[in-house]
Amino acid sequence: MKRRIKRILECVLTVVVLVAVLAATTRAFERKSSIYKLNQFFENKKDFDVLFLGTSHMMNDVMPMELWDEYGITSFNLAGQDSQISTDYWILMNALDYASPKVVVIDCDGISSNLKASDNYEYIHFSFDGFPLSMNKIKAAIDLTNDEEHDRRVESGLTADTNEKRDPIGIIWNYSVYHSRWKELTEGDFNNTYSSEMGAESRIQIAIPNEVISVDANEKLDEETTSMVYLQKIIDECNKRGIKVVLTYLPYPASHDDWVEANSVNDVADRNWVQYINFLREDIVDYEIDCYDENSHLNPAGAKKVTAYLGYVLRSDYQLEDHREDSAFAKWKDLYQEYFEYKIKRLKEQEGLDQYLMLLADNDYEVSISVGDDKVYTDAIYNKVVANCNIIDDSSIQVTEGQIKVKVIDAKNKEVIDEACFAIPEDGSESQDSTANGIWISSLAVKVEEQ
């Protein structure tokens, strides 16, 4: 009898060890982008008053840490690349296993789509790998891989099939996907890193935008789509839990079809008595200086404008608390300091004057500029990005002829954060590398050593 019990215990112990080793191996081998994004969600899961859902538009355009600094609102950005609204539903269901938000904000870009998940399977992993195994994760994997529209698109040649089999097991247990990744492992795979942007992702450039058009509000989609069905499921789930819903269509130089999508969201909002902010019809951003690319995403200057507007709406219409002086949220001050230091790091990396000044459109900074080359005033982009900055006079700045010197001061403690010199190249060559298709502007002046 004792021998039998010993054998049973040995078997149980062996299984436990194998499971532990397999779990550790899985975590080591998997791609870390999802964990990097969601780490701070799980660290602060009980704090969030607002959750944001949507595509990369939402991920790039709404900055939770800016909401904290300006309004004391605690939030997390759960948006992902090419995240279909059906995918958003399952992201939300998984998130609600851990968080209890008061408001959910859903961007409705892609409401015309019948896809359940992105054609790019890596994007699905980005959204779900960071969530622990649960019943909702299993349900999500089963539903999102049963995607008739994706199958149709593959069969008709509209999209290529992925190397990874579109199977629920790849989401439920991703060791089946990443087990051969051991050759790609780096030191970063073993560091517990996380995003200081609370799920957001800032993209730093200034793009030449597409032509900005407008479409009559009566032009709308003719048929109900899969995305509309799942948007209704999100609204119904939030209503059941007492969570307020805000629908958005974030700003960018939208095409005719995009405008038709945005117009169609009005009917969903009216039918459900929820608020809808169509940013395409709001004069919030300046497309000439606030776009990261020509037709989709905003840079940090544009994102801060959108975030500030949403913060005002969330505070005034939903009476969300300002937690900045609440001792229970003291750690958010430390989290913001990490974010602030991240912003400074990104600022100091910039080589072009226009991009540098674009990042200074920020309430955290006071900016002094001394110009030793009047040619800079001929640059329309320069004049616009300067107008976005909190400019102060500083007669102590000495600048060499031919250079432009910028001093950046912390608006709170008045300490100098950075000083940088720029100059317009004399040889007439491009002052900064641009992309092959020319969508990004080349700054007139580039960073140089102070003379």
Backbone torsions as a table, in degrees:
resi	resn	phi	psi	omega
1	MET	NA	-46.8	179.5
2	LYS	-62.7	-38.2	179.6
3	ARG	-64.0	-40.0	179.1
4	ARG	-64.1	-44.2	179.1
5	ILE	-62.0	-40.8	179.7
6	LYS	-61.6	-43.2	179.8
7	ARG	-64.0	-41.1	178.2
8	ILE	-61.5	-44.8	179.8
9	LEU	-63.6	-39.3	178.3
10	GLU	-64.1	-41.0	178.8
11	CYS	-64.6	-45.1	179.4
12	VAL	-60.9	-44.8	-179.8
13	LEU	-62.7	-40.5	178.7
14	THR	-61.8	-44.6	178.9
15	VAL	-62.1	-43.8	-179.8
16	VAL	-60.7	-44.8	179.3
17	VAL	-62.8	-44.4	179.8
18	LEU	-61.2	-43.8	179.1
19	VAL	-62.7	-42.4	-180.0
20	ALA	-64.0	-43.8	179.2
21	VAL	-64.4	-42.7	-179.6
22	LEU	-65.1	-40.2	178.5
23	ALA	-63.9	-43.5	179.5
24	ALA	-65.4	-40.3	179.1
25	THR	-65.0	-42.9	178.4
26	THR	-59.1	-46.1	-179.1
27	ARG	-65.1	-36.0	179.8
28	ALA	-70.4	-39.4	-173.0
29	PHE	-81.8	-27.3	-174.4
30	GLU	-68.7	154.7	174.8
31	ARG	-65.9	145.3	-170.4
32	LYS	-97.9	0.7	-175.3
33	SER	-60.8	-40.3	179.9
34	SER	-70.1	-41.4	178.1
35	ILE	-64.7	-42.0	178.2
36	TYR	-57.2	-41.6	-179.7
37	LYS	-71.9	-44.9	-169.7
38	LEU	-90.9	-6.9	-177.8
39	ASN	-52.4	-48.3	-177.8
40	GLN	-73.8	-20.6	173.6
41	PHE	-64.0	-47.3	-178.0
42	PHE	-74.6	-31.1	177.7
43	GLU	-65.4	-29.3	-173.1
44	ASN	-127.2	27.6	-169.6
45	LYS	-59.1	-26.1	-178.8
46	LYS	-86.2	-4.7	-172.8
47	ASP	-92.8	-20.4	-163.9
48	PHE	-78.2	123.2	172.7
49	ASP	-88.2	-23.2	-176.8
50	VAL	-136.0	138.1	169.8
51	LEU	-119.7	138.5	179.1
52	PHE	-110.4	135.8	179.1
53	LEU	-127.3	151.4	176.7
54	GLY	152.0	-165.8	179.8
55	THR	-85.8	-166.9	176.0
56	SER	-62.2	-21.0	173.2
57	HIS	-56.2	-49.7	179.2
58	MET	-67.3	-40.9	-177.8
59	MET	-61.5	-36.8	-179.0
60	ASN	-89.2	-20.9	-168.0
61	ASP	-102.3	-14.3	-176.8
62	VAL	-125.8	122.5	-171.4
63	MET	-112.2	101.4	-176.9
64	PRO	-56.5	-36.4	-178.0
65	MET	-72.3	-25.3	172.8
66	GLU	-70.9	-36.6	175.3
67	LEU	-61.2	-41.0	178.5
68	TRP	-63.2	-47.9	-174.9
69	ASP	-65.4	-37.3	-174.8
70	GLU	-91.4	-31.6	-173.8
71	TYR	-125.9	-10.1	-175.9
72	GLY	71.5	21.7	179.4
73	ILE	-89.8	130.7	178.3
74	THR	-95.9	124.9	-174.3
75	SER	-151.7	165.4	175.5
76	PHE	-139.3	141.1	-178.9
77	ASN	-100.1	105.9	-177.9
78	LEU	-93.0	6.1	-175.6
79	ALA	-65.4	157.4	-179.8
80	GLY	-144.4	164.7	-178.9
81	GLN	-60.8	128.3	176.2
82	ASP	51.1	34.7	-177.6
83	SER	-75.2	114.2	178.4
84	GLN	-71.2	155.9	-177.4
85	ILE	-64.0	-30.3	173.4
86	SER	-62.1	-40.8	176.8
87	THR	-65.8	-40.3	178.1
88	ASP	-57.1	-39.6	179.4
89	TYR	-57.9	-45.8	-176.6
90	TRP	-76.2	-29.9	172.1
91	ILE	-61.0	-45.1	179.7
92	LEU	-63.2	-44.5	-179.3
93	MET	-60.6	-39.6	176.7
94	ASN	-68.2	-40.9	-179.7
95	ALA	-64.8	-36.5	-178.5
96	LEU	-71.5	-9.6	170.6
97	ASP	-68.2	-18.2	-173.8
98	TYR	-123.7	-31.2	-173.4
99	ALA	-116.4	157.4	179.3
100	SER	-131.4	73.4	-177.3
101	PRO	-71.0	158.2	174.0
102	LYS	-90.4	-28.2	-179.1
103	VAL	-137.3	139.8	170.9
104	VAL	-118.6	127.7	179.9
105	VAL	-109.9	122.1	-176.3
106	ILE	-118.5	121.2	173.0
107	ASP	-82.2	136.1	-170.3
108	CYS	-102.8	17.6	170.5
109	ASP	-57.7	130.6	-178.7
110	GLY	91.7	12.7	-178.7
111	ILE	-67.5	-14.5	177.8
112	SER	-83.0	-5.8	-173.0
113	SER	-81.5	143.4	172.2
114	ASN	-101.7	3.3	175.4
115	LEU	-72.6	146.6	171.7
116	LYS	-89.5	-32.2	-178.7
117	ALA	-145.1	162.5	-179.0
118	SER	-59.1	147.4	172.5
119	ASP	-63.4	-23.9	178.3
120	ASN	-87.7	107.8	-173.6
121	TYR	-66.6	-25.9	177.6
122	GLU	-62.3	-30.9	178.7
123	TYR	-67.9	-32.5	177.0
124	ILE	-66.8	-41.8	175.7
125	HIS	-61.3	-40.8	179.1
126	PHE	-56.7	-37.9	-177.6
127	SER	-78.4	-30.2	-169.1
128	PHE	-118.3	-19.4	-176.1
129	ASP	-58.2	-33.8	-176.9
130	GLY	-75.3	-12.8	178.0
131	PHE	-85.2	134.3	176.6
132	PRO	-64.0	160.7	176.9
133	LEU	-62.1	132.0	179.4
134	SER	-156.7	171.6	177.6
135	MET	-63.0	-39.1	179.2
136	ASN	-68.0	-32.8	176.4
137	LYS	-68.5	-39.0	177.3
138	ILE	-64.1	-45.1	178.7
139	LYS	-61.3	-41.1	179.4
140	ALA	-61.6	-46.3	-178.3
141	ALA	-61.1	-43.0	-179.2
142	ILE	-66.7	-45.1	-176.7
143	ASP	-68.8	-46.8	-172.5
144	LEU	-72.8	-22.0	176.7
145	THR	-90.0	-4.9	172.9
146	ASN	-98.9	75.7	-167.6
147	ASP	-122.9	94.6	-176.7
148	GLU	-62.7	-36.1	-178.9
149	GLU	-66.5	-41.0	176.8
150	HIS	-62.8	-44.8	179.0
151	ASP	-59.3	-41.7	179.2
152	ARG	-63.1	-41.4	-179.2
153	ARG	-65.9	-36.9	177.7
154	VAL	-67.3	-46.5	-178.2
155	GLU	-62.3	-34.9	-177.9
156	SER	-88.9	-1.6	177.8
157	GLY	82.7	9.8	-179.8
158	LEU	-74.1	-23.1	176.6
159	THR	-147.4	153.2	178.8
160	ALA	-85.6	146.6	174.2
161	ASP	-74.7	151.6	-177.5
162	THR	-86.4	161.2	176.6
163	ASN	-65.8	-32.5	179.6
164	GLU	-81.2	133.4	176.9
165	LYS	-64.0	131.7	-178.8
166	ARG	-79.8	84.2	-171.5
167	ASP	-133.5	143.4	-178.8
168	PRO	-56.5	-32.3	-174.4
169	ILE	-62.2	-29.8	179.7
170	GLY	-65.0	-27.6	177.2
171	ILE	-89.9	-40.5	-177.4
172	ILE	-68.1	-43.4	-178.8
173	TRP	-136.6	91.5	-169.3
174	ASN	-77.7	1.5	171.8
175	TYR	-59.6	-30.7	179.0
176	SER	-64.4	-20.4	179.9
177	VAL	-95.7	-41.3	-169.2
178	TYR	-101.6	3.0	-172.9
179	HIS	-60.6	-25.4	-179.3
180	SER	-94.7	9.4	-175.2
181	ARG	-84.3	3.8	-174.6
182	TRP	-58.4	-27.4	179.8
183	LYS	-71.1	-21.4	-176.6
184	GLU	-93.8	-5.3	-173.4
185	LEU	-63.1	139.7	176.5
186	THR	-127.6	178.3	178.5
187	GLU	-58.7	-33.4	-179.4
188	GLY	-62.3	-23.7	179.1
189	ASP	-70.5	-13.1	-177.3
190	PHE	-115.4	7.0	176.8
191	ASN	-100.9	139.0	-179.7
192	ASN	-86.2	72.1	-176.9
193	THR	-90.7	162.5	178.8
194	TYR	-155.8	162.3	179.3
195	SER	-83.9	130.3	176.8
196	SER	-80.8	-1.6	-176.7
197	GLU	-94.6	10.0	178.9
198	MET	52.4	49.8	175.0
199	GLY	91.2	-18.3	177.7
200	ALA	-77.4	169.8	-179.8
201	GLU	-147.6	105.8	-178.6
202	SER	-81.0	139.9	178.0
203	ARG	-120.3	124.9	-169.7
204	ILE	-107.1	105.5	170.5
205	GLN	-171.2	169.5	171.4
206	ILE	-123.4	120.7	-174.4
207	ALA	-104.5	155.5	170.6
208	ILE	-82.9	112.9	-171.7
209	PRO	-77.5	156.7	169.0
210	ASN	-65.1	166.8	177.8
211	GLU	-60.1	135.0	-179.9
212	VAL	-90.4	122.5	-179.1
213	ILE	-120.5	175.5	173.9
214	SER	-139.3	149.7	-177.5
215	VAL	-128.3	143.1	179.9
216	ASP	-55.4	138.2	-175.5
217	ALA	-63.5	-17.9	-179.0
218	ASN	-84.6	-8.8	176.4
219	GLU	-80.0	113.8	-174.5
220	LYS	-138.4	168.3	177.2
221	LEU	-65.6	145.6	-175.8
222	ASP	-86.3	-28.3	-172.3
223	GLU	-128.2	154.9	173.9
224	GLU	-71.3	140.7	-178.7
225	THR	-114.0	168.7	175.6
226	THR	-59.7	-39.2	179.8
227	SER	-63.2	-37.6	177.0
228	MET	-64.1	-40.3	179.5
229	VAL	-60.8	-44.8	-178.0
230	TYR	-75.0	-28.8	174.0
231	LEU	-64.0	-39.1	176.7
232	GLN	-64.8	-37.3	177.6
233	LYS	-63.8	-38.5	177.3
234	ILE	-62.7	-47.2	-179.1
235	ILE	-62.3	-44.5	-179.6
236	ASP	-62.7	-42.7	179.8
237	GLU	-63.9	-42.2	179.0
238	CYS	-65.6	-42.2	177.4
239	ASN	-59.7	-40.8	-179.2
240	LYS	-63.0	-32.8	-177.0
241	ARG	-95.9	1.6	-179.4
242	GLY	75.0	25.0	180.0
243	ILE	-97.9	130.0	177.1
244	LYS	-74.4	148.7	-178.5
245	VAL	-120.6	134.8	171.9
246	VAL	-124.0	128.1	175.9
247	LEU	-99.9	142.6	177.3
248	THR	-134.3	161.0	163.3
249	TYR	-133.8	104.1	-169.5
250	LEU	-71.9	158.0	-170.8
251	PRO	-81.4	140.1	169.8
252	TYR	-169.1	167.8	178.7
253	PRO	-71.2	82.7	-169.2
254	ALA	-75.1	148.0	173.9
255	SER	-79.5	175.9	176.7
256	HIS	-58.2	-46.1	-178.4
257	ASP	-64.5	-35.3	177.5
258	ASP	-64.7	-41.4	177.9
259	TRP	-61.4	-40.6	178.6
260	VAL	-61.4	-41.3	174.8
261	GLU	-57.3	-51.0	-176.0
262	ALA	-61.0	-40.3	178.2
263	ASN	-62.3	-35.9	-174.9
264	SER	-69.7	-23.7	-179.5
265	VAL	-66.9	-26.4	178.8
266	ASN	-54.1	-42.0	-176.9
267	ASP	-66.0	-39.3	178.1
268	VAL	-63.3	-45.1	-178.5
269	ALA	-63.9	-45.2	-178.9
270	ASP	-63.6	-40.7	-178.1
271	ARG	-64.9	-30.6	-175.6
272	ASN	-106.7	3.4	179.0
273	TRP	56.1	44.3	176.0
274	VAL	-117.8	157.6	-178.0
275	GLN	-76.8	140.0	177.2
276	TYR	-130.5	125.9	176.1
277	ILE	-111.9	107.7	176.4
278	ASN	-92.3	96.2	-176.7
279	PHE	-66.8	-17.6	176.9
280	LEU	-63.1	-26.1	-179.4
281	ARG	-101.0	6.3	178.4
282	GLU	-105.3	144.8	178.7
283	ASP	-95.0	72.1	-174.5
284	ILE	-104.1	-44.1	-175.3
285	VAL	-112.5	161.9	174.0
286	ASP	-108.6	105.9	-173.5
287	TYR	-61.7	-22.7	-178.7
288	GLU	-69.3	-24.8	-177.6
289	ILE	-129.2	-6.7	-172.8
290	ASP	-105.8	5.4	-177.9
291	CYS	-100.7	139.1	172.1
292	TYR	-83.5	-38.9	174.3
293	ASP	-131.3	178.4	-167.2
294	GLU	-76.2	-18.5	-171.1
295	ASN	-147.3	16.8	-175.7
296	SER	-145.5	-58.0	-164.0
297	HIS	-113.7	154.5	177.2
298	LEU	-98.2	153.3	171.3
299	ASN	-86.9	178.1	-176.2
300	PRO	-58.7	-33.2	178.7
301	ALA	-63.6	-43.9	177.5
302	GLY	-68.8	-39.0	-179.3
303	ALA	-62.2	-38.2	-179.8
304	LYS	-66.4	-33.1	177.7
305	LYS	-67.9	-44.5	178.6
306	VAL	-64.7	-43.5	-179.1
307	THR	-62.5	-42.5	179.5
308	ALA	-62.9	-40.1	179.1
309	TYR	-64.9	-46.5	178.9
310	LEU	-63.3	-38.0	178.2
311	GLY	-60.7	-41.6	177.9
312	TYR	-62.7	-43.5	179.6
313	VAL	-63.9	-46.1	-177.8
314	LEU	-63.9	-38.4	179.7
315	ARG	-71.8	-46.4	-172.8
316	SER	-78.5	-36.1	-174.4
317	ASP	-95.0	-20.1	-175.0
318	TYR	-124.2	5.0	172.9
319	GLN	49.5	42.8	177.3
320	LEU	-71.7	142.6	-176.6
321	GLU	-71.8	148.9	170.5
322	ASP	-91.2	110.3	-174.0
323	HIS	-93.1	5.3	-172.3
324	ARG	-63.0	-30.9	179.7
325	GLU	-105.0	12.6	179.5
326	ASP	-89.0	119.8	-176.5
327	SER	-61.8	-24.5	179.5
328	ALA	-68.8	-15.7	-178.9
329	PHE	-115.6	25.4	-176.9
330	ALA	-59.8	-32.5	-177.8
331	LYS	-65.8	-21.2	178.5
332	TRP	-65.9	-25.9	174.5
333	LYS	-65.8	-39.8	176.8
334	ASP	-68.4	-39.6	177.8
335	LEU	-62.8	-38.3	178.5
336	TYR	-68.5	-35.8	178.8
337	GLN	-62.6	-40.0	175.9
338	GLU	-61.8	-43.0	178.7
339	TYR	-63.9	-42.4	178.9
340	PHE	-60.2	-43.4	178.7
341	GLU	-66.4	-34.4	175.5
342	TYR	-63.7	-41.8	178.8
343	LYS	-62.5	-41.7	179.7
344	ILE	-63.7	-41.8	177.9
345	LYS	-58.6	-46.5	179.5
346	ARG	-64.6	-36.8	178.1
347	LEU	-60.6	-48.1	-175.9
348	LYS	-68.7	-17.5	179.1
349	GLU	-78.3	-15.2	-173.4
350	GLN	-74.3	136.2	179.1
351	GLU	-103.1	-22.6	-179.8
352	GLY	-96.1	139.7	-178.2
353	LEU	-62.7	-43.2	-177.4
354	ASP	-63.6	-42.1	179.3
355	GLN	-67.4	-38.6	177.6
356	TYR	-60.5	-47.8	-179.3
357	LEU	-69.9	-32.3	176.7
358	MET	-57.4	-40.3	-179.9
359	LEU	-72.8	-15.0	-180.0
360	LEU	-87.2	1.0	171.9
361	ALA	-76.5	77.1	-165.9
362	ASP	-156.9	132.1	-179.6
363	ASN	-66.1	-13.5	178.5
364	ASP	-74.3	-15.2	-170.7
365	TYR	-118.9	147.2	161.4
366	GLU	-114.1	139.7	-168.5
367	VAL	-127.9	132.2	173.0
368	SER	-118.0	136.5	-178.9
369	ILE	-129.3	130.9	174.1
370	SER	-119.4	124.1	-172.5
371	VAL	-107.7	123.5	176.0
372	GLY	-111.4	12.5	177.6
373	ASP	-146.3	104.0	-174.7
374	ASP	-66.2	-12.7	179.8
375	LYS	-61.8	-23.0	-178.5
376	VAL	-62.8	-27.0	-178.9
377	TYR	-71.4	-12.3	177.3
378	THR	-81.4	-8.5	-177.8
379	ASP	-87.8	110.3	-177.2
380	ALA	-62.0	-36.7	179.5
381	ILE	-65.1	-43.6	178.2
382	TYR	-56.5	-47.9	-177.5
383	ASN	-62.0	-35.5	-179.1
384	LYS	-74.9	-42.6	-178.6
385	VAL	-69.0	-32.1	175.8
386	VAL	-64.7	-39.2	-179.4
387	ALA	-63.2	-22.7	178.8
388	ASN	-81.0	-14.9	-174.1
389	CYS	-88.4	156.8	174.5
390	ASN	-87.0	87.6	-172.8
391	ILE	-83.5	133.6	174.5
392	ILE	-126.4	154.8	177.5
393	ASP	-81.6	139.6	175.2
394	ASP	-147.0	95.3	-176.6
395	SER	-70.4	-10.2	-178.1
396	SER	-78.2	-14.4	-178.2
397	ILE	-72.5	122.2	176.3
398	GLN	-104.0	128.8	-177.2
399	VAL	-128.0	139.5	177.2
400	THR	-77.3	144.4	177.8
401	GLU	-57.2	134.5	-179.2
402	GLY	93.9	-5.0	179.9
403	GLN	-117.0	160.8	173.5
404	ILE	-122.9	123.0	-177.6
405	LYS	-111.6	135.3	-179.1
406	VAL	-122.9	129.7	173.8
407	LYS	-114.5	132.2	-178.5
408	VAL	-114.8	128.7	-176.5
409	ILE	-121.2	139.1	173.9
410	ASP	-65.4	119.5	-176.0
411	ALA	-64.9	-22.6	-177.5
412	LYS	-86.7	-52.8	-175.4
413	ASN	-103.9	-0.6	175.2
414	LYS	65.9	17.7	175.8
415	GLU	-84.2	150.1	178.2
416	VAL	-73.3	126.3	-180.0
417	ILE	-92.7	-43.1	-176.2
418	ASP	-159.5	151.3	169.8
419	GLU	-133.2	131.6	-176.7
420	ALA	-140.3	146.0	177.8
421	CYS	-113.5	141.8	178.8
422	PHE	-132.6	156.4	177.4
423	ALA	-147.6	152.1	175.9
424	ILE	-86.7	121.5	-179.0
425	PRO	-56.3	139.9	-176.7
426	GLU	-83.3	-20.5	-174.0
427	ASP	-84.6	-0.8	178.0
428	GLY	77.3	3.4	178.7
429	SER	-73.8	165.0	177.5
430	GLU	-60.3	134.7	-174.7
431	SER	-83.9	-10.6	-179.0
432	GLN	-157.0	144.8	178.6
433	ASP	-61.5	141.6	175.9
434	SER	-123.3	164.9	-179.1
435	THR	-71.5	162.0	-175.4
436	ALA	-60.7	-34.7	-178.5
437	ASN	-92.4	5.4	171.5
438	GLY	69.4	27.1	-177.4
439	ILE	-80.9	-20.3	-178.1
440	TRP	-99.7	143.3	179.0
441	ILE	-75.2	149.7	173.8
442	SER	-99.9	118.0	-176.6
443	SER	-61.4	137.9	-178.8
444	LEU	-62.7	-36.5	-178.3
445	ALA	-118.5	146.9	-179.6
446	VAL	-122.5	159.4	-177.9
447	LYS	-67.3	137.1	178.6
448	VAL	-137.3	168.5	173.7
449	GLU	-73.7	139.0	178.7
450	GLU	-66.4	136.1	178.8
451	GLN	-102.6	NA	NA
